[in-house]
Amino acid sequence: MWGGSVAVVGGSIAGCAAAGALHRGGAAEVTVLERADGRLRDRGVGISLHADRFGELEDAGYLSARTAHVPLSHRVWRVRDGTAPHGRTLATHAFPFRAYTWGALWAGLRDRVPEQVTYRSGTTITGVDPRTDGVRLRYADGGADVFDAVVGADGYRSAVRDAMFPALDATYAGYVGWRGTSGVEPDGAPAVDEACTVVFPGGHCMIYRVPDATEGHRYNWVLYTAPPASLYADMRRPASLPPGRVTTAVTEALRALVAEHFPPYWAELLLSTPAGTTLVQPIYDLEVPHYGVDRLLLVGDAATVARPHTGGGSVKALQDAVALERALTSSGGSLGEAVTGYDDGRRSVGTDMVALGRRLGEAQVEDTPDWGALDESGFAAWWREQHRGSDRLSGFGGHAMGRS
């Protein structure tokens, strides 16, 4: 085992998992540096994990079955069909996932961070300076610290990745995810274990229930489509718009899309979401040439940004942490060997997930079929083409953890 000091830049899902991995992997000192100073556990947007991948991560000691979730079993694809409340069913697929709120999943991971790890909230990194004897991190308050190694878990705009690959940048896919949650459940609700995908020209919307502390559960939804032209002044690298920052004009354009193309039940559900609580996330692609270089390493979205249609982004972030722990424990005390082993084990997984995300995004958003003209056999052929034959082979929901 290697016994140096390590900073984890970013304290969300990937960062908490990486902190535990580093501690178990033998790091003498682990410090998590999180920019946000609010209550991350209160974030209510939905996130889902494939049940098989959850089982592997539970066995590895990273997740707990006690974390509140809604078990999902099937996914129904629907298209508007006149006044039919739920629309016309195009297909029903097995969908063995566990649906969480982001905050609940993060809280479970945060609670599992060993007490020996220092977690510093409200800490903004302004510079990452690799040196021969370590890595110097500069802070917004003017301070600085030197660590033996630094792990970037700071998302798709990673400062650590910028230090490793200054010329590398995420590529905007040309569309966004409009997200929200709704506590309204119109009459005629489907089964609790159903995930619904409503399709429309130029996109689709994924809808499923997540736990709610007061109401039992609520609906989480994310709608993928090209944004109104007025949304971004700079379309090369658009930023996320958190709740309260989505303009009235953009909200009205997206609500008009829902009113025109969604079956009545699902339209009522989305349109009941308070406008000030929704957010917009631009969709990106990103893959790095290496997950580790010298004293710098990357996990989660800092390393790979795959489009959410893969259903495996959070799984991959957690698997990155497991792989990092295993690389450290098998390195014989050599940081260099651990970095090389980690990089070799994760690079191709990330590349494959990005490729899958692009393929699904093209078929489900950028170049959608005439949904209304598809029957069940036509939809089945369209689905097989995306997944090269099966979800299992494609990596939908994340690859099995033994994959390298």
C-alpha positions as CSV (number, residue, x, y, z in Angstrom):
1,M,0.0,0.0,0.0
2,W,1.0,3.6,-0.7
3,G,1.0,6.0,2.2
4,G,1.0,9.5,0.9
5,S,-1.3,12.5,1.2
6,V,-4.0,13.0,-1.4
7,A,-6.5,15.7,-2.1
8,V,-9.8,14.9,-3.8
9,V,-11.1,18.0,-5.6
10,G,-14.9,17.7,-5.6
11,G,-17.0,16.2,-2.8
12,S,-20.1,14.9,-4.6
13,I,-20.9,11.3,-5.5
14,A,-17.6,10.6,-7.3
15,G,-15.5,12.5,-4.7
16,C,-17.0,10.7,-1.7
17,A,-16.5,7.4,-3.3
18,A,-12.9,8.3,-4.2
19,A,-12.2,9.4,-0.7
20,G,-13.2,6.0,0.7
21,A,-11.2,4.3,-2.0
22,L,-8.0,6.2,-1.2
23,H,-8.4,5.6,2.5
24,R,-8.9,1.8,2.0
25,G,-6.1,1.8,-0.5
26,G,-3.6,3.0,2.1
27,A,-3.3,6.8,1.7
28,A,-2.1,8.2,5.0
29,E,-4.0,11.5,4.6
30,V,-7.1,12.2,2.5
31,T,-8.7,15.6,2.2
32,V,-11.8,16.3,0.2
33,L,-12.2,19.8,-1.1
34,E,-15.8,20.7,-2.1
35,R,-16.8,24.0,-3.6
36,A,-20.4,24.0,-2.4
37,D,-21.1,25.1,1.1
38,G,-24.9,24.2,1.2
39,R,-26.7,21.0,1.9
40,L,-26.0,18.6,-0.9
41,R,-28.2,16.0,0.6
42,D,-31.3,18.2,-0.2
43,R,-30.8,18.0,-4.0
44,G,-33.9,16.3,-5.3
45,V,-33.2,15.5,-9.0
46,G,-33.4,11.8,-9.8
47,I,-30.7,9.3,-10.5
48,S,-30.9,5.6,-11.2
49,L,-28.5,2.6,-10.9
50,H,-28.8,-0.7,-12.7
51,A,-29.7,-3.4,-10.2
52,D,-26.9,-5.7,-11.2
53,R,-24.3,-2.9,-11.0
54,F,-25.7,-1.9,-7.6
55,G,-25.2,-5.4,-6.3
56,E,-21.5,-5.3,-7.4
57,L,-21.0,-1.9,-5.7
58,E,-22.8,-3.1,-2.6
59,D,-20.5,-6.1,-2.4
60,A,-17.5,-3.8,-2.8
61,G,-18.6,-1.8,0.2
62,Y,-19.6,1.4,-1.6
63,L,-23.4,1.4,-1.5
64,S,-26.0,0.3,1.0
65,A,-29.4,-1.4,0.4
66,R,-30.8,0.9,3.2
67,T,-30.6,4.0,1.1
68,A,-34.1,5.1,0.1
69,H,-35.0,4.2,-3.5
70,V,-37.8,3.1,-5.8
71,P,-37.3,-0.2,-7.5
72,L,-38.1,-0.1,-11.2
73,S,-38.8,-3.2,-13.3
74,H,-39.9,-2.1,-16.8
75,R,-39.7,0.8,-19.2
76,V,-42.6,1.7,-21.5
77,W,-42.1,3.8,-24.6
78,R,-45.1,6.0,-25.5
79,V,-46.1,8.3,-28.3
80,R,-49.0,10.7,-28.4
81,D,-52.1,9.2,-29.9
82,G,-55.0,11.7,-30.0
83,T,-56.6,12.0,-26.7
84,A,-55.5,8.7,-25.3
85,P,-54.4,9.6,-21.7
86,H,-51.1,7.8,-21.7
87,G,-50.5,7.7,-25.5
88,R,-49.8,4.6,-27.6
89,T,-47.3,2.0,-26.4
90,L,-44.5,1.4,-28.8
91,A,-42.6,-1.1,-26.7
92,T,-42.1,-2.4,-23.1
93,H,-38.6,-3.4,-22.0
94,A,-37.1,-4.9,-18.9
95,F,-35.6,-2.1,-16.8
96,P,-34.1,-3.4,-13.6
97,F,-33.0,-0.2,-12.0
98,R,-33.1,1.5,-8.6
99,A,-34.2,5.1,-8.6
100,Y,-32.8,7.6,-6.0
101,T,-32.8,11.3,-5.5
102,W,-29.3,12.6,-6.1
103,G,-29.1,14.0,-2.5
104,A,-30.1,10.6,-0.9
105,L,-27.5,8.7,-2.9
106,W,-24.8,11.3,-2.1
107,A,-25.8,11.3,1.6
108,G,-25.3,7.5,1.7
109,L,-21.9,7.9,0.2
110,R,-21.0,10.8,2.4
111,D,-21.9,8.9,5.5
112,R,-19.6,6.1,4.4
113,V,-16.6,8.4,4.1
114,P,-14.2,7.3,6.9
115,E,-13.9,9.6,9.8
116,Q,-10.2,9.9,9.2
117,V,-10.9,11.8,6.0
118,T,-11.0,15.6,6.2
119,Y,-14.0,17.0,4.3
120,R,-13.8,20.8,3.6
121,S,-16.9,22.5,2.2
122,G,-16.9,25.9,0.6
123,T,-13.4,25.5,-0.9
124,T,-12.9,26.7,-4.4
125,I,-9.8,25.6,-6.4
126,T,-8.2,28.3,-8.6
127,G,-5.1,26.5,-9.6
128,V,-3.5,23.0,-9.9
129,D,0.3,23.1,-10.2
130,P,2.1,19.7,-10.6
131,R,5.6,19.7,-9.2
132,T,8.3,17.1,-8.9
133,D,7.7,16.7,-5.2
134,G,3.9,16.9,-5.3
135,V,0.9,18.9,-6.5
136,R,0.2,22.4,-5.3
137,L,-3.5,23.5,-5.0
138,R,-4.3,27.2,-4.9
139,Y,-7.6,28.4,-3.3
140,A,-9.9,31.3,-4.0
141,D,-9.1,32.7,-0.5
142,G,-5.4,33.0,-1.4
143,G,-4.2,30.0,0.5
144,A,-2.5,26.9,-0.9
145,D,-1.5,23.4,0.1
146,V,0.8,20.7,-1.4
147,F,-0.3,17.1,-1.6
148,D,1.6,14.0,-2.8
149,A,-1.2,13.3,-5.3
150,V,-4.5,14.9,-6.4
151,V,-7.7,13.2,-7.6
152,G,-10.0,15.2,-9.8
153,A,-13.7,14.5,-9.0
154,D,-14.8,17.9,-10.0
155,G,-17.1,17.2,-12.9
156,Y,-17.1,18.0,-16.6
157,R,-15.4,21.4,-16.1
158,S,-12.6,19.9,-14.1
159,A,-9.7,22.1,-13.0
160,V,-7.6,18.9,-12.4
161,R,-8.2,17.7,-16.0
162,D,-7.3,21.2,-17.3
163,A,-4.0,20.8,-15.6
164,M,-3.4,17.4,-17.2
165,F,-4.7,18.2,-20.6
166,P,-4.9,22.0,-21.1
167,A,-6.1,21.8,-24.8
168,L,-8.9,19.2,-24.1
169,D,-12.4,20.4,-23.7
170,A,-15.9,18.8,-23.6
171,T,-17.9,18.9,-26.8
172,Y,-21.4,20.2,-26.7
173,A,-23.8,17.7,-28.3
174,G,-26.2,20.4,-29.6
175,Y,-29.1,19.7,-27.2
176,V,-30.0,20.0,-23.5
177,G,-31.8,18.1,-20.7
178,W,-34.6,20.1,-19.1
179,R,-35.2,18.6,-15.7
180,G,-37.7,18.8,-12.9
181,T,-39.6,16.9,-10.3
182,S,-43.4,16.9,-9.8
183,G,-45.4,15.9,-6.7
184,V,-48.6,15.9,-8.8
185,E,-49.9,12.5,-9.8
186,P,-52.9,12.8,-12.3
187,D,-55.7,10.2,-12.2
188,G,-54.9,6.9,-13.9
189,A,-51.3,6.6,-12.7
190,P,-49.2,3.7,-14.0
191,A,-47.5,1.2,-11.7
192,V,-44.9,2.5,-9.3
193,D,-42.2,0.3,-10.8
194,E,-42.7,1.7,-14.3
195,A,-40.3,4.1,-16.1
196,C,-41.9,5.9,-19.0
197,T,-40.2,7.3,-22.1
198,V,-42.4,9.8,-24.0
199,V,-41.1,10.3,-27.6
200,F,-41.6,13.3,-29.9
201,P,-40.0,14.8,-33.0
202,G,-36.5,15.7,-32.1
203,G,-36.3,14.2,-28.7
204,H,-37.7,12.2,-25.8
205,C,-38.5,12.5,-22.1
206,M,-37.6,10.0,-19.4
207,I,-40.0,9.9,-16.4
208,Y,-39.9,7.7,-13.2
209,R,-40.7,8.0,-9.5
210,V,-38.1,8.7,-6.8
211,P,-38.5,8.7,-3.0
212,D,-40.0,11.7,-1.3
213,A,-39.7,12.2,2.5
214,T,-43.1,13.6,2.9
215,E,-45.2,12.3,0.0
216,G,-43.8,8.8,-0.4
217,H,-42.6,9.4,-3.9
218,R,-42.7,12.0,-6.6
219,Y,-42.0,12.0,-10.3
220,N,-38.5,12.8,-11.7
221,W,-38.4,13.8,-15.4
222,V,-35.8,14.9,-17.9
223,L,-36.6,16.1,-21.4
224,Y,-34.0,16.0,-24.1
225,T,-34.3,18.3,-27.1
226,A,-32.4,21.1,-29.0
227,P,-32.8,24.3,-27.0
228,P,-34.5,27.5,-28.3
229,A,-32.0,29.6,-30.3
230,S,-32.3,32.3,-27.6
231,L,-31.1,30.1,-24.8
232,Y,-27.3,30.5,-25.2
233,A,-25.3,33.4,-26.6
234,D,-22.3,31.1,-26.9
235,M,-23.3,27.7,-28.3
236,R,-19.7,26.3,-28.1
237,R,-19.7,25.8,-24.4
238,P,-23.1,26.5,-22.9
239,A,-23.4,26.4,-19.1
240,S,-26.0,24.7,-16.9
241,L,-28.9,26.9,-15.8
242,P,-29.9,26.0,-12.2
243,P,-33.4,26.5,-10.7
244,G,-34.3,30.2,-10.9
245,R,-32.0,30.9,-13.8
246,V,-34.1,29.4,-16.6
247,T,-35.8,32.4,-18.4
248,T,-39.5,32.7,-18.9
249,A,-39.1,32.6,-22.7
250,V,-37.2,29.3,-22.5
251,T,-39.7,27.8,-20.1
252,E,-42.6,28.9,-22.3
253,A,-41.0,27.3,-25.4
254,L,-40.4,24.0,-23.6
255,R,-43.9,24.0,-22.1
256,A,-45.3,24.6,-25.6
257,L,-43.4,21.5,-26.9
258,V,-44.9,19.4,-24.1
259,A,-48.4,20.7,-24.7
260,E,-48.2,19.9,-28.4
261,H,-46.4,16.5,-28.4
262,F,-47.1,14.8,-25.0
263,P,-50.0,12.5,-24.2
264,P,-52.4,14.2,-21.8
265,Y,-51.4,12.4,-18.6
266,W,-47.7,13.1,-19.1
267,A,-48.3,16.6,-20.2
268,E,-50.3,17.4,-17.1
269,L,-47.5,15.9,-14.9
270,L,-44.7,18.0,-16.5
271,L,-46.7,21.2,-16.7
272,S,-47.6,21.0,-13.0
273,T,-43.9,21.4,-12.2
274,P,-43.3,24.9,-10.8
275,A,-41.3,26.8,-13.4
276,G,-38.8,28.2,-10.8
277,T,-37.7,24.7,-9.8
278,T,-36.7,23.3,-13.2
279,L,-33.1,23.4,-14.5
280,V,-31.4,23.1,-17.9
281,Q,-28.3,21.0,-18.5
282,P,-26.4,21.1,-21.8
283,I,-25.4,17.6,-22.9
284,Y,-21.7,17.0,-23.6
285,D,-19.2,14.3,-24.8
286,L,-15.8,14.0,-23.3
287,E,-13.1,11.3,-23.2
288,V,-9.5,11.7,-22.0
289,P,-6.4,10.1,-23.3
290,H,-5.4,9.0,-19.7
291,Y,-7.2,8.6,-16.4
292,G,-3.9,9.2,-14.6
293,V,-0.7,11.0,-15.3
294,D,2.2,11.2,-12.7
295,R,0.5,12.5,-9.5
296,L,-2.8,13.5,-11.0
297,L,-5.8,11.2,-11.5
298,L,-9.4,11.6,-12.7
299,V,-12.7,9.9,-11.7
300,G,-16.3,10.3,-12.7
301,D,-17.3,13.1,-15.1
302,A,-13.9,14.7,-14.7
303,A,-12.6,11.8,-16.8
304,T,-15.5,10.8,-19.0
305,V,-18.7,12.6,-19.8
306,A,-21.1,10.1,-21.5
307,R,-24.6,11.3,-22.5
308,P,-27.2,10.3,-19.9
309,H,-29.0,8.0,-22.3
310,T,-26.4,5.3,-21.3
311,G,-28.0,4.9,-17.9
312,G,-24.6,4.3,-16.5
313,G,-22.8,7.6,-15.6
314,S,-23.1,7.3,-11.9
315,V,-22.3,3.6,-12.0
316,K,-19.1,4.4,-13.9
317,A,-18.1,7.1,-11.4
318,L,-18.5,4.6,-8.5
319,Q,-16.7,1.9,-10.4
320,D,-13.8,4.3,-11.0
321,A,-13.4,4.5,-7.3
322,V,-13.4,0.8,-6.8
323,A,-10.8,0.4,-9.6
324,L,-8.7,3.1,-7.9
325,E,-8.8,1.3,-4.6
326,R,-7.8,-2.0,-6.2
327,A,-5.0,-0.4,-8.1
328,L,-3.6,1.1,-4.9
329,T,-3.8,-2.1,-2.9
330,S,-2.1,-4.1,-5.7
331,S,0.7,-1.6,-6.4
332,G,3.2,-2.8,-3.9
333,G,3.5,0.7,-2.4
334,S,4.3,2.4,-5.8
335,L,2.2,5.4,-6.7
336,G,3.4,5.2,-10.2
337,E,2.3,1.6,-10.6
338,A,-1.1,2.4,-9.1
339,V,-1.7,5.3,-11.5
340,T,-0.7,3.2,-14.5
341,G,-2.8,0.2,-13.4
342,Y,-5.8,2.5,-12.8
343,D,-5.4,4.2,-16.1
344,D,-5.1,0.9,-18.0
345,G,-8.2,-0.5,-16.3
346,R,-10.6,2.4,-16.9
347,R,-9.6,4.1,-20.1
348,S,-11.4,1.7,-22.6
349,V,-14.5,1.6,-20.4
350,G,-14.9,5.3,-20.6
351,T,-14.3,5.4,-24.3
352,D,-17.0,2.7,-24.9
353,M,-19.5,4.6,-22.8
354,V,-19.0,7.8,-24.7
355,A,-19.5,6.0,-28.0
356,L,-22.7,4.4,-26.7
357,G,-24.0,7.8,-25.5
358,R,-23.3,9.3,-28.9
359,R,-25.1,6.5,-30.7
360,L,-28.1,6.7,-28.4
361,G,-28.2,10.5,-28.5
362,E,-28.2,10.5,-32.3
363,A,-31.0,8.0,-32.6
364,Q,-33.2,9.3,-29.7
365,V,-32.7,13.1,-30.1
366,E,-30.6,14.3,-33.1
367,D,-32.1,12.0,-35.8
368,T,-35.3,10.6,-34.5
369,P,-37.6,8.4,-36.6
370,D,-41.2,9.1,-37.4
371,W,-42.4,7.8,-34.1
372,G,-46.0,7.8,-35.0
373,A,-45.4,5.6,-38.0
374,L,-43.6,2.9,-36.0
375,D,-45.3,-0.3,-35.0
376,E,-43.9,-2.7,-32.4
377,S,-41.7,-4.6,-35.0
378,G,-40.4,-1.4,-36.4
379,F,-39.5,-0.1,-33.0
380,A,-37.8,-3.4,-32.1
381,A,-35.5,-3.1,-35.2
382,W,-34.7,0.5,-34.4
383,W,-33.8,-0.5,-30.8
384,R,-31.6,-3.4,-31.8
385,E,-29.6,-1.1,-34.1
386,Q,-28.7,1.3,-31.3
387,H,-27.6,-1.5,-28.9
388,R,-25.8,-3.7,-31.5
389,G,-28.1,-6.5,-30.6
390,S,-28.8,-6.2,-26.8
391,D,-28.5,-3.9,-23.8
392,R,-26.2,-6.4,-22.2
393,L,-23.6,-6.2,-24.9
394,S,-23.9,-2.4,-25.4
395,G,-23.1,-1.5,-21.8
396,F,-26.5,0.2,-21.2
397,G,-26.7,0.7,-17.4
398,G,-22.9,0.3,-17.1
399,H,-20.5,-2.6,-17.8
400,A,-20.0,-5.3,-15.2
401,M,-17.3,-4.4,-12.8
402,G,-14.9,-7.1,-14.0
403,R,-14.7,-5.4,-17.4
404,S,-11.3,-3.7,-18.1
